[in-house]
Amino acid sequence: MPRAKIRPRSRVSLAFIWIVPAIAAVAAGWLIWANFRAMGPVIQIEFTNGNGLQANQTVLKYRGVRVGEVRAVQLTEDTGRVLVTARLAASAKNLARAGSQFWIVRPEVGAGGLHGLETIVSGPYIQVQPGGGPTRTKLKFIGAEEAPILEKTKSGLQIVLTTPQIKTLSIGSPIYYRGVEVGSVQYYNLGSNATLVEIHALIKPAFAALVREDSAFWNAGGVSMRLHLTGLNISAENIKSLVIGGIAFATPSPAGKAAVDGDQFQLSEKPEERWLKWSPTIELTNANPTASADSASSLLLNTMEPASKE
């Protein structure tokens, strides 16, 4: 009978067998460490309505960049609100601080246009605006019902119009001067004594010189009807104002001092006849940003009546 020959196992082969598991263990450890480094704090946000929010799918965004992900969506203990648990990315850990605001972005059609249309396909997401105060860490928040008003986000002349009641105006309603859109309504709220509505409006920088201390504003939304001896006169500022409302204003000649941020004006329901006849000469610098430098350097708006000299 042939005898078996016993050969000792090569040390090289034994070492090779252990190398592969060792490399796999090192790679797994590195992945775990990398994921741990990329993980930021866990925060909780309460909303009144969590429609469309889904765990491990809904994301948090800031400046259009993904900064976190929703981990759980559940009801609060009293079932009165929705509790959203989310984890921020490590690079966005400073968003978890006092003063930060969170709100849900969904498709919206309003006076200012179409917003959040990308959520029709991707679903709603949570937008965050960091607090402007000290970086004191905070992990529990009350979500806003709508996008907050971000002050000083746009340049231009900030004015306030007061009226007893809002009828046709809404956020984004345009402001016209001689039929030209020169600004828009930013937001509105009740006055301190709840007797008036304060409409906060923004006039574009190129047209800020049109607003003077003695300017007159009126509601330009809807259709205006006037009965004359010759018949019925029906007019409107334009089609846009018919749908979403609008404001028009006029400045007398000679024009008064230029308005400054925070100036208040009374919003009338309809214009007076003399307002429509006002025709001051007001020089506007860079009134048309899209035109060439030569044509945009100066614009005289309606020079039918020369400005008077003091």
Buried (B, 14 or more C-beta within 10 A) or exposed (E): EEEEEEEEEEEEEEEEEEEEEEEEEEEEEEEEEEEEEEEBBBBBBBBEEBEBBEBEEBBBBBEEEEBBBBBBBEEEEEEEBBBBBBBBBEEBBBBBBEBBBBBBBBEBEEBBEEBBEEBEEEBBBBBBBBBEEEEEEBEEBEBBEEBEEEEEEEEBBBBBBBBEEBEBBBBBBBBBBEEEBBBBBBBBEEEEEEEBBBBBBBBBBBBBBBBBEBBBBBBBBBEBEEEEEEEEEEEBBEEBBBBBBBBBBBBBBBBEEBBEEEBEBEBBEEBEEEBEEBBBBBEBEEBEEEEEEEEBEEBEBEEEEEBEEE
